[in-house]
Amino acid sequence: MLRTLFLMNFSTIVGLYEPHIPFSHLKGTLVDLWSKEGGYLNHICQNRFREVNECNEWLIRDLQILSGKFVPRSYRFGKMVFSSDYGGIAKSLNDKKCKILCINDAGEEAFDRSKEVINGLLASILPEKSSFEV
């Protein structure tokens, strides 16, 4: 609300908040975008890694917001934590209000330890495999 209050006097869009969690796309937005920019999008889809000057999935989200094709949801819907923040990961996994957890890597040197801790935490709260894993 404070951000809205501060930005009320601007007649243009000064930016969009980008939470570092997954978000929903409408298939129609993607189809429309591909029909207009298919050549460019097909080109960047061939790259293994995104280049600095290329777009990403945020474009689809921003198009949906700017065209009014979105439904607001709580900022508590998801959370982003770093893979080295074991306490934050454990707390978030046990928080029933957090529906989506994005675990962002903290660097290659911490990968093996982070993987071990995260797998242990997941095994403790999800001891049985889902039907999609068997």
C-alpha positions in Angstrom: 0.0 0.0 0.0 2.9 2.3 0.7 4.3 1.7 -2.7 1.0 2.5 -4.3 0.7 5.7 -2.2 4.2 6.9 -3.2 3.6 6.2 -6.9 0.1 7.7 -7.2 1.4 11.0 -8.7 3.1 9.3 -11.6 1.2 9.2 -14.9 3.2 6.2 -16.2 4.2 2.8 -14.9 7.4 3.1 -13.0 8.0 -0.6 -12.5 6.5 -3.9 -11.6 7.2 -5.9 -8.4 8.8 -9.2 -9.4 8.5 -11.8 -6.6 11.0 -14.6 -7.1 8.5 -17.4 -7.1 6.6 -19.3 -9.8 3.5 -17.7 -11.2 0.6 -18.6 -13.5 0.5 -17.9 -17.2 -2.6 -17.8 -19.4 -2.2 -20.0 -22.5 -3.9 -17.3 -24.5 -1.2 -14.7 -23.5 1.5 -17.1 -24.7 -0.3 -17.8 -28.0 -0.8 -14.1 -28.7 2.8 -13.2 -27.9 4.1 -16.1 -30.1 2.0 -14.9 -33.0 3.5 -11.5 -32.8 7.1 -12.3 -31.9 7.5 -15.9 -32.9 10.7 -15.5 -34.8 12.5 -13.8 -31.9 11.0 -16.3 -29.3 11.9 -19.3 -31.4 15.5 -17.9 -31.7 16.0 -17.5 -28.0 14.5 -20.9 -27.2 17.4 -22.4 -29.1 19.9 -21.1 -26.5 21.0 -23.2 -23.6 21.6 -20.1 -21.4 19.7 -16.8 -21.6 21.8 -13.9 -22.9 21.7 -10.5 -21.3 19.6 -8.9 -24.1 17.0 -11.7 -24.2 13.6 -11.7 -22.6 12.4 -14.3 -20.2 9.1 -15.6 -18.6 8.7 -12.3 -16.8 7.6 -10.8 -20.1 4.5 -13.0 -20.1 3.6 -12.1 -16.5 4.1 -8.4 -17.1 1.9 -8.6 -20.3 -0.8 -10.2 -18.3 -0.7 -7.6 -15.5 -0.6 -4.7 -18.0 -3.6 -6.0 -19.9 -5.6 -6.7 -16.7 -5.5 -10.5 -17.2 -4.5 -11.5 -13.7 -6.0 -12.3 -10.3 -4.2 -10.8 -7.3 -3.0 -13.2 -4.6 -1.3 -12.8 -1.3 2.4 -12.0 -1.2 2.6 -14.8 1.4 1.6 -17.3 -1.3 5.3 -18.2 -1.9 8.7 -17.5 -0.6 12.3 -17.4 -1.9 15.2 -18.6 0.3 18.8 -19.3 -0.4 20.0 -22.9 -0.4 22.4 -22.1 2.4 19.6 -20.8 4.7 18.8 -24.2 6.3 16.7 -22.6 9.1 14.7 -20.5 6.6 14.1 -23.6 4.4 13.0 -25.7 7.4 10.7 -22.9 8.6 9.2 -22.4 5.2 8.6 -26.1 4.5 6.7 -26.3 7.8 4.7 -23.1 7.2 1.2 -24.2 6.0 0.6 -20.7 4.5 3.6 -21.0 2.2 2.3 -22.8 -0.9 5.4 -22.5 -3.1 9.0 -22.4 -2.0 11.7 -21.2 -4.4 15.2 -22.4 -3.2 17.7 -20.3 -4.9 21.3 -21.6 -5.2 24.0 -20.0 -3.0 26.9 -21.1 -5.2 28.5 -24.3 -6.4 30.7 -24.7 -3.3 27.7 -25.2 -1.0 25.7 -27.4 -3.4 26.5 -30.9 -1.9 25.8 -29.8 1.7 22.6 -27.9 0.7 21.4 -30.9 -1.3 21.9 -33.2 1.7 20.2 -30.9 4.2 17.2 -30.1 1.8 16.7 -33.7 0.9 16.7 -34.6 4.6 14.1 -31.9 5.4 11.9 -33.0 2.5 12.1 -36.7 3.6 11.1 -35.8 7.1 7.9 -33.9 6.0 7.1 -36.1 3.0 8.2 -39.6 4.0 6.1 -41.4 1.3 6.5 -40.9 -2.5 3.6 -39.4 -4.3 1.8 -41.2 -7.1 3.8 -39.1 -9.6 7.1 -40.4 -8.3 6.5 -44.1 -8.3 
